[in-house]
Amino acid sequence: MRLDDGLEMHYRTSIGPAPPNPVAVVLVHGFVVSSRYLVPLGEHLAPDFRVYAPDLPGFGRSDKPPQTLSIDKLAHALAAWMQAIGLERAHLIGNSMSCNILVEFAVHHPHLVDRLVLQGPTTDPRARSTLSQAIRWLQNALREPPQPGLMIKDYATTGLRSAFENFRYLLDHRIEERLPSVQAPTLVVRGTRDPIVPQGWACQVTTLLPRGRLIEIPGAAHTINLYAPLEFTRVLRPFLIETTRGSTAA
């Protein structure tokens, strides 16, 4: 799908009969990777929802912009893509860095958001440094089995310069200052073994959200969408189908 600025955005979507829930689900990838690592989660959600998973500009099969896009510009690109394919409203689910993107998205484009899911939101203000984050990411890598066939290709596609700039944008983004402006019902999901998102930070995120709630998945680390998609789907489904039942409560 080509956006108004000329960038081509690649996306994946579920196929088959119309699902029972009218509101679509958009899965948004995190740092450096692409929509490929969201496929396991998308497959579990597809029986109930029409699922979309775009590659943001600069990632995966989408075009690379001349300059690496900041968090807020990635949010605007996501909104432009939704409007281009005719999605008037959706549930949006993010992991890691895409939680920052989705918070900006919800603040700037609230009319496009039905419900929001922030799985493993970054960055904990108490660890907002390159060293602290490197230590936490290394700890997490020891808790999740490597996926070299998946990660290496995405890392190579994104490139070292863009990866560095994305990391800088991530450290600079003060998500804690933006959370109080998110009006959509929001589910915060954390794995109990996630060193990148300690329980205290997950609780703080939830408290700052006007309509937030927190669920922890026992034994999971940071990338729940890839390593525990079934368990993730089990906590997502009740939250997402509340809209269908006519509930507006958080």
C-alpha positions as CSV (number, residue, x, y, z in Angstrom):
1,M,0.0,0.0,0.0
2,R,1.5,3.4,-1.1
3,L,1.0,6.3,1.3
4,D,0.6,9.9,0.3
5,D,4.3,10.6,0.9
6,G,5.2,8.0,-1.7
7,L,6.4,5.4,0.7
8,E,5.2,1.8,0.1
9,M,4.0,0.0,3.2
10,H,3.9,-3.8,3.1
11,Y,1.4,-5.6,5.4
12,R,0.1,-9.1,6.2
13,T,-3.6,-9.9,6.7
14,S,-5.6,-12.9,7.7
15,I,-7.8,-14.6,5.0
16,G,-10.9,-16.7,5.1
17,P,-14.5,-16.2,6.1
18,A,-15.6,-13.1,7.8
19,P,-14.7,-13.4,11.5
20,P,-17.4,-13.0,14.2
21,N,-16.0,-9.8,15.7
22,P,-16.6,-6.6,13.6
23,V,-13.6,-4.6,14.9
24,A,-10.2,-5.5,13.2
25,V,-7.0,-6.1,15.0
26,V,-3.7,-4.4,14.0
27,L,-0.5,-5.9,15.3
28,V,2.5,-3.5,15.4
29,H,6.0,-4.8,15.5
30,G,8.8,-3.6,17.8
31,F,12.4,-2.6,17.7
32,V,14.3,-3.5,14.4
33,V,12.1,-6.5,13.6
34,S,9.1,-6.7,11.2
35,S,5.6,-8.1,11.0
36,R,7.1,-11.6,10.6
37,Y,7.5,-12.1,14.3
38,L,3.8,-11.3,14.9
39,V,2.6,-14.2,12.7
40,P,2.2,-16.7,15.5
41,L,0.0,-14.3,17.4
42,G,-2.0,-13.3,14.3
43,E,-2.7,-17.0,13.6
44,H,-4.3,-17.4,17.0
45,L,-6.4,-14.3,16.7
46,A,-7.5,-14.9,13.1
47,P,-10.5,-17.2,13.9
48,D,-12.1,-14.3,15.9
49,F,-10.8,-11.1,14.2
50,R,-9.7,-9.8,10.9
51,V,-6.0,-9.3,11.6
52,Y,-3.5,-6.9,10.0
53,A,0.2,-6.7,10.6
54,P,2.1,-3.9,8.8
55,D,5.8,-3.4,8.3
56,L,6.4,0.2,9.4
57,P,8.5,2.5,7.1
58,G,12.1,1.4,7.3
59,F,11.4,-2.1,8.5
60,G,10.7,-5.5,6.8
61,R,9.5,-5.2,3.2
62,S,8.3,-1.6,3.5
63,D,10.2,1.3,1.9
64,K,13.0,3.0,3.7
65,P,12.5,6.7,4.2
66,P,15.5,9.0,3.6
67,Q,15.8,9.5,7.3
68,T,14.9,7.2,10.1
69,L,11.4,8.1,11.4
70,S,11.0,9.1,15.0
71,I,8.4,7.5,17.3
72,D,5.7,10.1,16.6
73,K,6.4,10.0,12.8
74,L,6.0,6.2,12.9
75,A,2.7,6.7,14.7
76,H,1.5,9.1,11.9
77,A,2.7,6.6,9.2
78,L,0.6,3.9,10.9
79,A,-2.4,6.2,10.9
80,A,-1.9,7.1,7.2
81,W,-1.7,3.3,6.4
82,M,-4.9,2.6,8.2
83,Q,-6.7,5.3,6.4
84,A,-5.3,4.2,3.1
85,I,-6.6,0.7,3.4
86,G,-10.0,1.8,4.7
87,L,-9.7,0.9,8.4
88,E,-11.9,3.3,10.2
89,R,-11.1,1.9,13.7
90,A,-9.2,-1.0,15.2
91,H,-7.9,-2.7,18.2
92,L,-4.1,-2.1,18.2
93,I,-1.6,-4.5,19.9
94,G,2.1,-3.6,20.3
95,N,5.2,-5.2,21.8
96,S,8.2,-3.4,23.3
97,M,9.0,-0.3,21.2
98,S,5.7,-0.4,19.4
99,C,4.0,0.4,22.7
100,N,5.6,3.8,22.5
101,I,4.4,4.1,18.9
102,L,0.9,3.1,19.9
103,V,0.8,5.6,22.8
104,E,1.6,8.4,20.4
105,F,-0.9,7.0,17.9
106,A,-3.6,6.9,20.5
107,V,-2.9,10.5,21.6
108,H,-2.8,11.9,18.1
109,H,-5.4,9.7,16.4
110,P,-7.9,8.7,19.1
111,H,-10.7,8.3,16.5
112,L,-8.8,5.3,15.0
113,V,-8.4,3.4,18.3
114,D,-11.0,1.1,19.8
115,R,-8.9,-0.7,22.3
116,L,-5.2,-0.7,23.0
117,V,-2.8,-3.5,24.2
118,L,0.7,-2.6,25.4
119,Q,2.7,-5.8,25.8
120,G,6.1,-5.2,27.4
121,P,6.0,-1.4,27.3
122,T,9.4,0.4,27.2
123,T,11.3,2.3,28.5
124,D,11.4,2.1,32.3
125,P,12.6,5.6,33.4
126,R,14.8,4.0,36.1
127,A,16.8,2.4,33.3
128,R,16.9,5.0,30.7
129,S,20.5,4.6,29.6
130,T,22.3,2.6,27.0
131,L,24.1,0.5,29.6
132,S,21.0,-0.3,31.7
133,Q,19.0,-1.2,28.6
134,A,21.9,-3.4,27.3
135,I,22.1,-5.3,30.5
136,R,18.3,-5.9,30.6
137,W,18.2,-7.0,27.0
138,L,21.0,-9.4,27.6
139,Q,19.2,-10.8,30.6
140,N,16.1,-11.3,28.5
141,A,18.1,-13.0,25.7
142,L,19.1,-15.6,28.1
143,R,15.5,-16.3,29.0
144,E,14.1,-16.6,25.4
145,P,15.5,-19.1,22.9
146,P,17.2,-17.4,19.9
147,Q,15.4,-17.2,16.6
148,P,18.3,-16.5,14.2
149,G,16.4,-17.2,11.0
150,L,13.8,-14.6,12.0
151,M,16.0,-12.0,13.7
152,I,19.1,-11.9,11.5
153,K,17.1,-11.1,8.3
154,D,15.1,-8.4,9.9
155,Y,18.2,-6.8,11.6
156,A,20.0,-6.9,8.3
157,T,17.0,-5.3,6.5
158,T,16.7,-2.5,9.0
159,G,20.5,-1.8,9.0
160,L,22.9,-0.7,11.7
161,R,22.4,3.0,11.3
162,S,18.6,2.8,11.5
163,A,18.8,0.4,14.5
164,F,21.0,2.8,16.4
165,E,18.7,5.8,15.6
166,N,15.6,3.8,16.6
167,F,17.3,2.9,19.9
168,R,18.1,6.6,20.5
169,Y,14.5,7.6,19.8
170,L,13.3,4.9,22.2
171,L,15.5,6.2,25.0
172,D,14.4,9.8,24.4
173,H,10.7,9.0,24.3
174,R,9.1,9.9,27.6
175,I,6.2,7.5,27.5
176,E,5.3,8.2,31.1
177,E,4.4,11.8,30.1
178,R,2.1,10.6,27.3
179,L,0.2,7.8,29.1
180,P,-2.3,10.1,30.9
181,S,-3.5,11.4,27.6
182,V,-4.5,8.0,26.3
183,Q,-8.3,7.7,26.5
184,A,-8.8,4.3,25.0
185,P,-9.3,1.3,27.3
186,T,-5.8,-0.2,27.5
187,L,-4.5,-3.6,28.6
188,V,-0.9,-3.7,29.8
189,V,0.5,-7.2,29.6
190,R,3.8,-8.3,31.2
191,G,5.6,-11.6,31.5
192,T,6.6,-12.4,35.1
193,R,10.2,-13.1,33.9
194,D,10.6,-10.0,31.8
195,P,13.7,-8.1,33.0
196,I,13.1,-5.3,30.5
197,V,9.7,-4.4,32.0
198,P,9.9,-4.9,35.8
199,Q,6.6,-5.3,37.7
200,G,7.0,-1.9,39.3
201,W,7.2,-0.2,35.9
202,A,4.3,-2.2,34.5
203,C,2.2,-1.1,37.5
204,Q,3.3,2.5,37.0
205,V,2.3,2.4,33.3
206,T,-1.1,1.0,34.3
207,T,-1.7,3.6,37.0
208,L,-0.8,6.5,34.6
209,L,-3.4,5.3,32.0
210,P,-6.9,6.7,32.6
211,R,-8.5,3.4,31.6
212,G,-5.7,0.9,32.2
213,R,-5.5,-2.6,33.6
214,L,-2.6,-5.0,34.0
215,I,-2.3,-8.7,33.4
216,E,0.8,-10.8,34.0
217,I,1.6,-14.0,32.2
218,P,3.4,-16.5,34.5
219,G,6.8,-17.7,33.2
220,A,6.9,-15.5,30.1
221,A,9.7,-13.0,29.3
222,H,9.6,-10.0,27.0
223,T,8.5,-11.2,23.6
224,I,5.2,-12.9,24.5
225,N,3.7,-12.5,21.0
226,L,6.4,-14.8,19.6
227,Y,7.2,-17.2,22.4
228,A,3.8,-17.5,24.2
229,P,1.2,-16.6,21.6
230,L,-1.5,-19.0,22.9
231,E,-1.2,-17.7,26.4
232,F,-1.2,-14.1,25.1
233,T,-4.3,-14.8,23.1
234,R,-6.1,-16.2,26.1
235,V,-5.8,-12.9,28.0
236,L,-6.4,-10.8,24.9
237,R,-9.7,-12.3,23.7
238,P,-11.8,-11.4,26.7
239,F,-10.5,-7.8,26.7
240,L,-11.0,-7.3,22.9
241,I,-14.5,-8.8,22.7
242,E,-15.8,-6.4,25.4
243,T,-16.4,-3.9,22.6
244,T,-18.6,-6.5,20.7
245,R,-20.6,-7.0,23.9
246,G,-21.2,-3.3,24.1
247,S,-19.1,-2.7,27.1
248,T,-17.3,0.7,27.4
249,A,-15.7,0.0,30.7
250,A,-11.9,-0.3,31.0
